[in-house]
Amino acid sequence: MDHRLFDAARSGDTTTLHLLLQEDPLLLDRFSMSSLENPLHISAFSGQAAFTAEILRHKQDLALEPNQQGFSPLHIASASGKIEVVRALLSVGQKHVLCRLKNKDGSIPLHCAVQRGRIEVMKELVSSFPESLKEINASLETPLHVAVKNNQVEATKLLLEEIKKRDMSERIVNMENREGNTILHLATLGKQLQVLILYSSFTYQLGNNPRLARDVIISFVIFNKKDNKSFKKKKRKLLRQIISLQFG
């Protein structure tokens, strides 16, 4: 393929794009028959929103094409936090299709955004397709699992808020991954104090199972008797916060 097209995608040069299409009107069509990277993958990674929009105007189907690693342009833009590119990709329609595309690990774009803590991208993806909150990857992990697993506190907070807002709590919060771990298990094993506070607050506010918040206390207290002095101090502080939350 013409290297000038990829150079233009990196720099956002729409003038060169137009010239190349005048020379070869079928240039973009040939990418639909290839498993190689297409110009949208390049412009998505480079954050070139205007170039992305122009490619989409000529060939929308390229947004659905994976590269050799199985990443669609939306996966790439989501992981790298290129919010304007994400918006450009979602503006052409087929949001439910784009947001459910899976890479080789079974991850959708929201998984990728969550893993890197791309908050604004997460908001855009969830707003465009709320059902993505319950999508699972090859490890049976929801985006919430991925947030907790990677200790992305703000991402965890946002996901819990969105899950509660959309009345998806029962379906998502207690889901187990392939290893049988819920987000509570992951947070406890990872000694993620802030995430445990968020979880206990979330379950308490739901009010449909007041024992869940207490379960956090119990699971955290019995975890790892070899905790160092500093961590034990943090643990005591956390327990006081949770108990205060639970009993007022």
WOHUTA-V197007 format. One record per residue. RES is the residue in one letter. SS is DSSP state (A for helix, B for strand, O for the rest). D_FIRST is the distance of its C-alpha to the first C-alpha in Angstrom with 2 decimals. Layout:
BEGIN
{{RES,SS,D_FIRST} {RES,SS,D_FIRST}}
END
This chain:
BEGIN
{{M,O,0.00} {D,O,3.80} {H,A,6.19} {R,A,8.70} {L,A,8.05} {F,A,8.73} {D,A,11.51} {A,A,12.86} {A,A,13.04} {R,A,14.97} {S,A,17.27} {G,O,17.69} {D,O,16.98} {T,A,17.34} {T,A,18.09} {T,A,14.67} {L,A,13.32} {H,A,15.87} {L,A,15.11} {L,A,11.45} {L,A,12.86} {Q,A,15.54} {E,A,13.37} {D,O,11.49} {P,O,13.64} {L,O,11.86} {L,O,8.50} {L,O,9.95} {D,A,11.69} {R,A,9.03} {F,A,8.95} {S,A,12.66} {M,A,12.41} {S,O,10.62} {S,O,12.62} {L,O,10.04} {E,O,10.35} {N,O,9.58} {P,A,10.41} {L,A,14.01} {H,A,14.36} {I,A,13.58} {S,A,15.85} {A,A,18.42} {F,A,18.81} {S,A,19.02} {G,O,21.54} {Q,O,19.99} {A,A,21.98} {A,A,21.70} {F,A,17.90} {T,A,18.09} {A,A,20.67} {E,A,18.73} {I,A,15.73} {L,A,18.50} {R,A,20.19} {H,A,17.40} {K,O,16.34} {Q,A,18.94} {D,A,18.03} {L,A,15.13} {A,A,18.11} {L,A,19.25} {E,O,16.28} {P,O,16.89} {N,O,14.71} {Q,O,15.64} {Q,O,18.88} {G,O,19.77} {F,O,19.64} {S,O,18.97} {P,A,18.29} {L,A,22.09} {H,A,22.86} {I,A,20.97} {A,A,22.57} {S,A,25.90} {A,A,25.98} {S,O,25.13} {G,O,27.61} {K,O,25.47} {I,A,28.00} {E,A,26.69} {V,A,23.27} {V,A,25.26} {R,A,27.28} {A,A,24.38} {L,A,22.93} {L,A,26.44} {S,O,27.31} {V,O,25.45} {G,O,27.80} {Q,O,27.51} {K,A,28.86} {H,A,30.62} {V,A,27.49} {L,A,25.27} {C,O,28.16} {R,O,28.78} {L,O,25.34} {K,O,25.86} {N,O,23.86} {K,O,24.70} {D,O,27.99} {G,O,28.90} {S,O,28.75} {I,O,28.15} {P,A,27.02} {L,A,30.71} {H,A,31.19} {C,A,28.46} {A,A,30.03} {V,A,33.47} {Q,A,32.67} {R,A,31.72} {G,O,34.49} {R,O,32.39} {I,A,35.37} {E,A,34.10} {V,A,31.06} {M,A,33.49} {K,A,35.68} {E,A,32.89} {L,A,31.75} {V,A,35.35} {S,A,36.27} {S,A,33.41} {F,O,34.18} {P,A,37.46} {E,A,37.24} {S,A,34.55} {L,A,37.54} {K,A,38.57} {E,O,35.28} {I,O,35.32} {N,O,32.79} {A,O,33.07} {S,O,36.00} {L,O,37.73} {E,O,37.40} {T,O,37.51} {P,A,36.06} {L,A,39.67} {H,A,39.76} {V,A,36.63} {A,A,38.22} {V,A,41.44} {K,A,39.85} {N,O,37.99} {N,O,41.07} {Q,O,39.40} {V,A,42.68} {E,A,41.57} {A,A,38.98} {T,A,41.78} {K,A,44.09} {L,A,41.69} {L,A,40.96} {L,A,44.68} {E,A,45.39} {E,A,42.83} {I,A,44.08} {K,A,47.65} {K,A,46.88} {R,O,45.33} {D,O,48.07} {M,O,45.85} {S,A,47.94} {E,A,49.43} {R,A,46.17} {I,A,44.16} {V,O,46.35} {N,O,48.03} {M,O,45.12} {E,O,44.75} {N,O,41.59} {R,O,41.17} {E,O,43.65} {G,O,46.17} {N,O,45.86} {T,O,46.30} {I,A,45.38} {L,A,49.01} {H,A,48.71} {L,A,45.55} {A,A,47.13} {T,A,50.34} {L,A,48.76} {G,O,46.66} {K,O,49.71} {Q,O,47.90} {L,A,50.87} {Q,A,49.21} {V,A,47.44} {L,A,50.77} {I,A,52.45} {L,A,49.83} {Y,A,50.25} {S,A,54.05} {S,A,54.08} {F,A,51.77} {T,A,53.88} {Y,A,57.08} {Q,A,55.98} {L,A,55.13} {G,O,58.76} {N,O,58.29} {N,O,58.76} {P,O,60.59} {R,A,60.65} {L,A,56.93} {A,A,57.45} {R,A,60.28} {D,A,58.12} {V,A,55.87} {I,A,58.94} {I,A,60.12} {S,A,56.82} {F,A,56.31} {V,A,59.88} {I,O,59.87} {F,O,56.53} {N,O,56.75} {K,O,60.25} {K,O,58.92} {D,O,57.39} {N,O,58.08} {K,A,60.52} {S,A,57.94} {F,A,56.14} {K,A,59.47} {K,A,60.32} {K,A,57.10} {K,A,57.81} {R,A,61.30} {K,A,59.96} {L,A,57.47} {L,A,60.23} {R,A,62.46} {Q,A,59.75} {I,A,59.14} {I,A,62.87} {S,A,63.44} {L,A,60.76} {Q,A,62.19} {F,A,65.85} {G,O,65.85}}
END
